[in-house]
Amino acid sequence: MKRVGVLLLGALPVIAAGVYLAVPDDSADSADTASSASSSSQATDKSARDDAKDRAEEEREADDALIADLPPGLAAPAKKELAQQLVSSAENSTTKWRTAYGSIEDVGDGDGYTAGIVGFCTGTHDLLMLVERYTEAHPDNGLAKYLPALREVDGSDSHEGLDPGFTAAWQAEAELPAFRAAQEEERDRVYFEPAVRLAKLDGLGTLGQFVYYDAMVFHGPDTDAEGFYGLRERAMAKARTPGQGGSEKAYLDTFLDVREQAMRDKRPGIDTSRVDTAQRRFLAAGNMELATPLVWEMYGDTYRVP
């Protein structure tokens, strides 16, 4: 047995060598096959992505064509101005929204500093995006040095790295036409234009477009349950949009119900007058085009637009 054992041990290198010599050819074939399969898979994935991109582009072009044939609605200059007055009455307690570029305070809602014409917040990413985009165009602005701190506090109510100078820097920058224009551009890019576009695609008139816009400003353009897109999905699960053949009033009633509940869930005891004594009032009056004169109440104050 020892000898056999020795012979077997002696034979192992030869067998191993034989296997070794045979493996490279198979490995090469396998590698070539795997490489070919990988390339094919990558090509398929790329083709699928390209197809999806093309379909999305075609759908967007079709949506653009549909919207182009619709009345301007809230995008009409006078209506857009009215929309800013309505939002400002809620965000800044005045219809004179152009006085709010330099407003900044922590209102204790967990979102850090709230600032500017639509309440950009240090804790909700939109203020950070505004300052980042503004700094790209104006690198030497007075807020640029706070960008590292703004990135750190994003998503929280912290003032770490912002106090004591950030509020004064914001107010000083808000005196500049360039920063005022930047606030308006970011408002339109993030909130106004997406809200109005989607509302039109859902078949909503001017009031409905404002309902979407105000919800977008307050809840943010997020897809989670408390974000605007999440609220819309929940409303659509309960009522059909006009674009789906439903009643505009019934759908907006449902959307406002969903939104108001979300407001209460997030902040128990919150004043929901921006829904109850403004938007619901317009809806109950059948003012689907948001025609003036308008009278509404916000946090106990009465506002009028003649």
N, C-alpha and C positions, 0 to 999 in steps of 0.2 A: 504493500500500500504506500509505503513511503516513496517508492520509485514512481509509481503512477502519479503520486502526488507531485513529485519533482517534474515529471514529464508534463503534467498539466500546467504546473506553474511556468515551465519553460515555454509552453505553447501559448500562454496568455498574451505575451507581447506580440506574437505573430498574428493572433486573432484580433487583438486590439489594433494592430497596424492595419490589418485588412479592413476592419471597420472604419478606421480613420481614413484610409484611402477611398473607401466607398462613400463615406459621409459627405466629403466636400462636393462631389457631383450632385448628390441629392439635396444638400443644403443650398447649393447654388440654384438648383431648380426651384426649391421651396422659396428661397429668397426672391428669385425672379417672379415666382407666382405670387408671393406675398406682396412684393413691390408693385406688380401689375394690378393685384386686387386693391392695394391701397390707393394706387393712382386712379384706378377706375372708381373707387369709392369717393375719392376726393373730387373727381370730375363730376360724379353724380350729385354730390353735395353742393358743389359750386353751381351746377346746372339748376338744382332745386332752388338754391338761394336766388339765382338770377331770375328764375321763373316767378318766384314769390315777389321779388322786387318789381318785376315787370307788371305783375298783376296788381300790386299795390299802387304802382304809378298810374296804371290804367284806371283803377278805381278812383284815385285822387283826381285825375283829370275829368272823369265823369262827374264826380262830386262838384268840382270847380265849375263845370258847365252848368250843372243844375243850379248852383248858388248864383251864378252870373245872371240867370234868368229871373231871379227872385227880387222883390223889392229890397232896398238897402236895410230896412228895419232899423235895428239899434245902431247900425254902422253909419246911418245918415248923420251928418255933423251935429244937427240940433238934438237928435236923440242920444248921440254919444255924449254930448255935453250934459244932458239931463241924467244919463246913467252915472256920470262921475259925481254929479251933485247928490244923487241918491246914495251912492256908496260912501261918499264923504260924510254925509249926515250920520252914518253908522260908524265909520272909522275915525272921524275927527270932529264930530259934533258941529259941523258947519257945512253949508252947501257951497261955500266959497273954497272949493277944493285946491285952488292954486295957492292958497295960504298955507298949505300943509306940507310943502316940500321939506321943510326943516323940522317938522314935528318929530319928536323922539322921546319915548318913555317906556318904562317897564310897567305894564298895567297889571301884572301879577297873574297872568293867565297861563304861565308855564312856558311861554314862547320867547322869553328873554326880552330884548328891546324891540318895540314896535315903532316903525318909523316911516315917514314919507306918505305919499298920496294914496296908497292902498294898504298901508300897514305892513310893509315888508318887515320880516322878523329875523332876529339873529338866530333864533332856534329852529326856524322852519326852512332853511336853505335859500329862500328867495332873496333875502338881503345879501347873502354871500354871493349869489349869482350876479346880482346887480353890481356889486362893488368889483367883482372880478371882470365883468364885461366892460365896465366903466374904466377900469385901470388898463385894460388892453388898449383902449383908445386914448387914454390920458394917464400915462405912467406916473407922472409926478403929482398926482392929486393928493389931497390931504387925508384920504382914507386908506390909501394903499398900504401904509405901514401897519394897519390893523388886520390885514388879510390873514397872517398866520393865526392870530387870536380868533378871528371869525371862523376859520376852519376848525379850530379846536372846540369852540362852543357850539358849533352847528349841531342841531338836534337836542339841545339842552336849554335850560334857562340861565345858564352861567354867564357872568360878566367877566370871567377870568381873562385878563389881558386887555380888556376894553376900558375899564375904569382906571383913572378918572377922566381920561381925555376924549373918549370916542364920541360922546354926545355933542361936545363942543365942536369937534371936527366935522361931524355930520351937519350940524347947523351952519357952520361956515361954508362947507361945500355946497349946501343947498342954496346959497346966494348966487351961485354961478349958473348961467344959462345952460352950460353943457351938462351939468349934473341934473338939472331939472328935465332937460330933454331925455337924458338917460333913464330917469324914473318913468317918464311917459312911455318910452320905447319898451321898457321891460314890462310895464303894466300891460301894454297891448300884446306883446309877444307871448307872455306867459298866461295871461288871464282873459283879456277882452277878445282877442281874435279867435282863439280856440273855442271859447264859450259860444260866441255868436255863430261861428261856423257850424258847430255841432247842433245848436238849437235850430238853425235853419234846416239842416239835414233831417232833424226830427220833426220838421213840419211846424215849428213854433213861430208865432208872430213876435212882435216887438216886446211885449210884456214877458213872454216866455224866454226870449233871448236875454232879457235883463235878469230874470230869475236864475238862469244858468250862470250868468256872469257874476252875480253877487255870491252865489254858492261857490263858484270857483275861487273867488277872492277869499272868502271866509274859511273854506274847508281845504283849499289847496288842490292843485291838479294831480291828485294821487289816485291810485287804483285800489287802495285798501278800503275797508268797509266804511271808514270815516272820511275818505277823500271824495272829491266831486264825482269821479267816474264810478266809484263804488256806490254812491248815493243814486246815481242815475240807473245803474243796473238793478238796484233794489226797487226803484220806482217802476221800472219797465217790467219787472216781474209781477207787479200788481195791477198795472194799467198800461194800455197801449198808447203809444205816442200818436199824434195826428198823422205822422208819416206812415204809421202802421194801420191807419184807418180808425184810430180812436178819437175820443173827444178831447179837444185841447184843454178845456176847462177841467175836465175830470182828471186828466193826466197831471196838470199843474197842481191841482189840489193834492194828488197823491205824492208828487215830488216834494211839495212843501211839508206834507205830513212826515215823510221820511227824513227830510232835512232837519225839521224841528226836533224830532226825536233824537237824531244824531247830535244835535247841539246840546240837548239836555243830558244825553249819555256821557258826553265828554266833560261837560261842566254843569253839574247839578245846580239848579237855582239860577241859571243864566237868564238874562233878559233876552227874550226872543222877539222883541218888537220889530226888528228889521224884517221879520217874516209876518208877524201877527198884525201889526198896525201900519204896515206899508204894503208889502206884496199881496197879502191876502185881501187887503182893502181894495186894491186896484182890481184884483181878480173878481171879487164879489160884485164890484160895480160893472163888470164886463168890459173894462177898459183894456182890451187885448192889444191895442196899438200904443198904449202908454201916452195917450193924448193929454195935453195940458188944458186947463190948469190942474195941478195935482196938490193934494193936501195929505200929509201923513204925519205920524208921530214916531219919534225915536227916543227911547230912554226917557220918556216923559216930556220931551220937547216937541212942539209942533212946527212943521216946516211947510212952506208953500212955494210953489213955482207957478207964476201966473201964465 
